[in-house]
Structure formats: structure tokens, C-alpha cells
Amino acid sequence: MQLDSFKTIVFIDDDCIFCNYWGNFILKNDQSKSILISPANSSVYKELQKKFNLLPDPKETIILLHENDIFEKSNAVIKIAGLMKNWHSIIIIGYIIPNFIRDFLYDMIAKKRKSLMTDSCVIDELKKKDKYIL
């Protein structure tokens, strides 16, 4: 797959039920219909690694590629909400909170994410979506 052919991709930990839940949420609520989801072990992510040095590990944080810019952690969450073009865009007011505070809260949730949800069917549901790319 050509990485340049995609405008907006969210990379997630595909083994994490919490991450897959939010991947499903994004695709269900994306009014722009432009956001794609890809797992951390995809060929698309491997291509992205070749293009950008020092990428964060998608098994540890959400990564957003949007118009050749990389966003991670709370910046990715806020940017995704804005790109969804619906009422969730209100989350962009989160930018008024200093980044170190937002990322601290993000990291707290990320540490607990694997114990927050146990219903693994969300993983299978996400993998069946048209906008889930490998």
C-alpha cells in the first residue's frame, strides 16, 4: 500500500481491547468519513517508520498521521476529535490545558487500559470494517 495515498490514519495497539473499542468509536462517529484505522504491526505502519525517524511505539500510544504530520498521545486524541466533524469536535478545547498535564492524564489511562475492558469481540468487530487497513 502506498502511504502517500492516505490522508488520515490512526495507528492503534490491535491487541488491546480498549484501543480497538476506540478505533470502532472513531469509525462509527467519523462524519468526515476520512479517518482510517491501522494496527501497529501493519505494512502501512512499517512504511511510516521508514519515512519518519523516532516514531513512538503504537503498542504504547495512539499515533495519528494526518497530512504528513504525526500526532501522539493527547495531541492525537484532540486532533482526531476535531477531524471527526461532529459534536466530539468540542474536545479541541482541551488544547487550553497544558500539554504536560494532558499527556500525564493520557499516560495514567494508558497504563490501566488493558484492565479497563474485557470484551474481546470489539477487536473482531473492528477488523471487519472497511476503513481498517493492514
Number of C-alpha atoms within 10 A of each C-alpha: 10 9 17 11 7 16 14 20 24 26 28 26 21 22 14 18 22 23 24 24 18 14 27 20 12 21 21 12 15 20 14 12 14 14 23 22 25 24 23 22 15 14 16 19 23 12 14 18 13 10 11 11 8 7 15 15 14 20 17 14 19 22 27 26 22 18 11 15 10 17 20 21 21 23 20 19 20 20 19 25 19 19 21 20 15 13 11 16 15 12 14 16 10 15 13 8 9 9 14 10 11 16 16 13 13 16 16 10 12 19 11 11 14 14 11 12 14 11 10 14 11 19 19 12 13 21 19 10 14 10 17 19 17 14
